[in-house]
Amino acid sequence: MAVLGIESSAHTLGVGVVEGGRVLSNEKSMYHMGPGGIIPAKAADLHADNVGPLVSAALKRAHISVRDISAIGYTKGPGLGPCLRVGQLAAETIAAHSGIPIIPVNHAVAHIEVTRSMFGARDPLVLYVSGGNSQILAITDSPFRHYHVYGETLDIGVGNMLDNFARAADLDPAWGSSVERLARGGRYIQMPYTVKGMDFTFTGLMTNASRLLGGRPSRDVAYSLQETCFSMLCEATERALFLTRKSEILLSGGVAQNSRLRAMLESIAQSHGIRAHAAPNSLNADNGAMIAVVAEKYQEKGFRFPSKARGIDQRYRIDTVEIGW
């Protein structure tokens, strides 16, 4: 039986269908973030308008009907409250009509697990880079099986930092891929570099880059911003690699779509004689299939989630989530 997944944590509404770990469909619609960024209420309204047609499209592409669905997963958090609520209510509605179990899924776990499953990575060191967070993690069994945080941002996620810079530079759409395009062919400018052990901060870097706009070529500023923030992430990741002695590095999350970051992490892996993995961009961007992958894993292990364990949690920490597989 197949599992349906609904992702609605921010500007992307995704609906995916998975069966036996294989992605049967992965449909999405997106709220357009112009220079003003995301307005949560408007994004949620768009999600509410599109969730029904998107579920139908995902089922059609998978060549199944709702009767073939054995469970439905949705993003519990972290994310934007109004957007998260749309996914939860859609899952509750479908489940009420079909009598199938509902499985709340942590957004960060889903990003990681869809990549880990794709490559069969048993025990990797993970660099998770998204809009709302940036963390270095690995699975531990104490005091329960979960992703332990070895290092993380002390202020904002690298994705939000890049989005904020994109708005300051009047890029449209105002997100990281626009910064990556602008950075091509740029020249390096010295910028603030803040790594504290395996933690890092980005607000000072963002402020410095934004102030340079207008006085220095935008291409050079974008290039320098990328080189600096990715070097910070890679330094902290390599330090965690020495500590954990893992044999694989896994890059996941929305910012994992950036080709420069992927190349830098691959270089670290090669220098240590280990493997580095990153999923195709369609699975690094927010999507419903990643939610379905985790929901299917929970279902296979017999996890049950009573109504009090559902709802939404805008600050749902990855290190509070049991990884039962």
C-alpha positions in Angstrom: 0.0 0.0 0.0 1.2 3.5 -0.8 1.7 6.4 1.6 0.7 10.1 0.9 2.8 13.0 2.2 1.9 16.7 2.5 4.6 19.3 2.9 3.4 22.9 3.7 6.0 24.4 6.1 6.7 27.6 4.1 6.3 28.9 0.5 6.0 25.4 -1.1 3.0 23.1 -1.0 4.1 19.6 -1.9 2.1 16.4 -2.2 3.9 13.1 -2.8 3.1 9.4 -3.0 5.6 6.7 -1.9 5.4 2.9 -2.0 8.2 0.7 -0.7 10.5 3.7 -0.6 9.9 4.4 -4.3 8.6 7.8 -5.2 5.5 7.4 -7.4 4.6 11.1 -7.6 5.9 14.4 -6.3 3.7 17.4 -7.1 4.1 20.9 -5.9 2.9 24.5 -6.2 4.8 27.5 -4.9 4.0 30.9 -3.4 6.0 33.5 -5.4 8.4 35.3 -3.2 9.2 38.7 -4.7 11.5 41.3 -3.2 9.1 41.6 -0.2 9.7 37.9 0.8 7.0 35.5 2.1 3.8 36.7 3.7 2.7 33.7 5.7 -1.1 34.4 5.6 -1.0 34.8 1.8 1.1 31.7 1.3 -1.3 29.8 3.5 -4.3 31.0 1.5 -2.6 29.8 -1.7 -1.9 26.5 -0.2 -5.5 26.1 0.9 -6.7 26.8 -2.6 -4.2 24.3 -4.2 -4.1 21.4 -1.7 -7.2 19.6 -3.1 -6.2 19.8 -6.8 -2.6 18.9 -5.8 -3.6 15.7 -3.9 -5.7 14.7 -6.9 -2.8 15.3 -9.3 -0.4 13.3 -7.1 -2.8 10.4 -6.9 -3.4 10.5 -10.7 0.3 10.6 -11.5 0.9 7.7 -9.2 -1.9 5.8 -10.9 -3.8 5.1 -7.7 -6.8 6.3 -5.8 -7.2 7.4 -2.2 -8.5 3.9 -1.5 -4.9 2.6 -2.2 -3.4 4.9 0.5 -2.6 3.2 3.8 -1.4 6.2 5.8 -1.0 10.0 5.4 1.9 12.0 6.6 2.1 15.8 7.0 4.7 18.3 8.2 4.2 19.0 11.9 7.0 21.6 12.0 9.2 23.5 12.1 7.8 26.1 9.8 5.3 29.0 9.5 2.2 28.4 11.5 -0.5 29.4 9.0 1.2 27.2 6.3 1.7 24.2 8.6 -2.0 24.4 9.6 -3.1 23.9 6.0 -1.2 20.7 5.7 -2.4 19.4 9.0 -6.1 20.1 8.2 -5.8 18.6 4.7 -4.3 15.4 6.3 -7.1 15.3 9.0 -9.8 15.7 6.3 -8.5 12.9 4.1 -7.9 10.6 7.0 -11.4 11.2 8.3 -13.0 10.2 5.0 -10.7 7.2 4.4 -10.1 5.9 7.9 -6.3 5.8 7.5 -3.8 6.7 10.2 -2.2 10.2 10.3 1.6 10.5 10.9 3.1 13.9 11.9 6.6 14.3 10.4 9.5 16.6 11.4 10.5 18.7 8.4 14.3 18.4 9.0 14.1 14.6 9.5 12.3 14.3 6.2 14.9 16.3 4.3 17.6 14.0 5.7 15.9 10.7 5.5 14.8 11.0 1.8 18.5 11.5 1.0 19.7 8.8 3.4 17.3 6.3 1.9 18.2 7.1 -1.7 21.9 6.4 -1.1 21.5 3.7 1.6 23.7 5.7 3.9 23.8 3.8 7.2 25.4 6.2 9.6 26.4 9.5 8.0 27.5 12.8 9.3 24.8 15.2 8.1 25.1 18.8 7.1 21.5 20.0 7.1 21.1 23.5 5.5 17.6 25.0 5.1 15.9 28.3 5.3 15.0 28.1 8.9 18.0 26.2 10.2 21.5 24.9 9.6 22.8 22.0 11.6 25.5 19.3 11.8 24.0 16.1 13.0 24.5 12.3 13.3 22.3 9.6 14.8 22.9 8.5 18.4 21.1 5.8 20.5 21.4 7.7 23.8 19.1 8.4 25.6 16.9 7.3 22.6 17.6 6.9 18.9 17.6 10.4 17.5 19.7 13.0 15.5 22.2 14.5 17.9 23.2 18.1 17.1 27.0 18.6 17.0 26.8 22.1 15.7 24.2 24.6 14.5 23.5 28.2 13.7 23.3 30.5 16.7 21.1 33.0 15.0 19.5 32.4 11.6 19.6 29.6 9.0 21.9 30.0 6.0 18.9 29.8 3.7 17.2 32.7 5.4 20.4 34.7 5.3 20.7 34.1 1.5 17.0 35.0 1.1 17.5 38.3 3.1 20.5 39.2 1.0 18.5 38.5 -2.2 15.8 40.9 -1.0 18.4 43.5 -0.2 19.8 43.1 -3.7 16.3 43.4 -5.2 16.6 39.9 -6.8 13.4 38.3 -8.1 12.7 35.6 -6.9 14.3 36.6 -3.6 15.9 33.3 -2.7 19.2 31.4 -2.7 19.2 30.2 -6.3 19.1 33.9 -7.5 22.1 34.6 -5.3 23.9 31.6 -6.8 23.3 32.9 -10.4 24.4 36.4 -9.5 27.6 35.1 -7.9 28.9 33.5 -11.1 32.1 35.1 -12.2 32.4 37.3 -9.1 35.7 38.2 -7.3 36.3 37.8 -3.6 35.9 40.6 -1.0 37.0 40.0 2.6 33.9 39.4 4.8 33.2 38.6 8.5 33.8 34.9 9.3 32.3 33.5 12.5 32.8 29.9 13.5 32.7 28.9 17.2 33.7 25.3 17.5 31.1 23.6 15.5 28.6 26.4 15.7 28.3 29.4 13.4 26.5 32.7 13.0 25.3 34.5 9.9 23.7 37.9 10.8 27.0 39.8 10.9 27.9 38.4 7.5 24.5 39.3 6.1 24.6 42.8 7.4 28.1 43.4 6.0 27.1 42.0 2.6 24.0 44.2 2.5 26.0 47.3 3.3 28.4 46.6 0.5 25.6 46.6 -2.1 25.8 49.8 -4.2 29.4 50.4 -3.3 30.8 47.2 -4.8 29.7 45.2 -7.8 26.7 43.0 -6.8 28.3 40.0 -8.4 31.4 40.3 -6.2 29.3 40.8 -3.1 27.2 37.7 -3.9 30.2 35.6 -4.7 32.0 36.6 -1.5 28.9 36.0 0.6 28.6 32.5 -0.7 32.3 31.7 -0.4 32.3 32.9 3.2 29.2 31.3 4.5 29.9 28.0 2.8 33.5 27.9 4.1 32.1 28.4 7.6 29.7 25.5 7.2 32.5 23.3 5.7 35.0 24.1 8.5 32.5 23.2 11.2 31.5 20.0 9.3 35.1 18.9 8.9 35.7 19.5 12.6 32.7 17.3 13.4 34.0 14.7 10.9 37.3 14.5 12.9 35.3 14.1 16.1 32.8 11.4 14.9 35.0 9.6 12.4 32.1 8.9 10.1 32.7 7.3 6.7 30.0 9.3 4.8 28.8 12.9 4.7 25.3 13.6 3.7 24.2 17.1 2.5 20.4 17.8 2.7 17.9 20.7 2.8 17.0 23.5 0.4 20.4 25.0 0.3 21.9 21.6 -0.7 20.7 22.6 -4.2 23.6 25.1 -4.4 26.3 23.6 -6.7 29.1 25.5 -5.0 28.3 24.1 -1.6 28.0 20.6 -3.0 31.4 20.9 -4.7 33.1 22.2 -1.5 31.7 19.4 0.6 32.7 16.8 -2.0 36.2 18.2 -1.8 36.3 17.6 1.9 35.0 14.1 1.4 37.7 13.3 -1.2 40.5 14.7 1.0 39.4 12.2 3.8 38.8 9.3 1.5 35.1 9.1 2.3 31.8 9.5 0.4 29.6 12.5 0.1 25.9 12.3 -0.9 23.4 14.9 -2.0 20.0 14.1 -3.5 18.7 15.6 -6.8 17.4 19.1 -6.5 13.8 18.0 -6.7 14.2 16.1 -3.4 16.3 18.8 -1.7 13.7 21.5 -2.3 10.7 21.2 0.0 8.5 18.4 -1.3 5.8 16.0 -0.3 7.6 12.8 -1.2 10.1 13.4 1.6 7.2 13.5 4.1 5.8 10.3 2.7 9.1 8.6 3.0 9.3 9.2 6.7 5.6 8.5 7.3 6.1 5.1 5.6 9.1 4.3 7.8 7.0 5.1 10.9 4.2 2.9 9.6 6.4 0.0 8.8 7.8 0.1 12.4 4.3 0.1 13.9 4.4 3.7 15.3 1.0 5.1 16.3 0.4 8.8 16.8 -2.7 9.7 19.0 -4.4 13.1 18.4 -2.5 14.8 21.2 0.8 14.0 19.4 -0.3 15.7 16.2 -1.1 19.3 15.7 1.7 21.7 14.6 4.9 22.9 16.2 6.6 25.9 14.7 9.8 25.2 16.6 9.8 21.4 16.3 13.4 20.4 17.2 15.0 17.6 15.3 16.8 16.3 18.4 13.5 15.6 20.1 12.3 13.2 17.4 12.7 9.5 17.8 14.2 7.7 14.8 12.8 4.3 15.1 14.4 2.6 12.1 
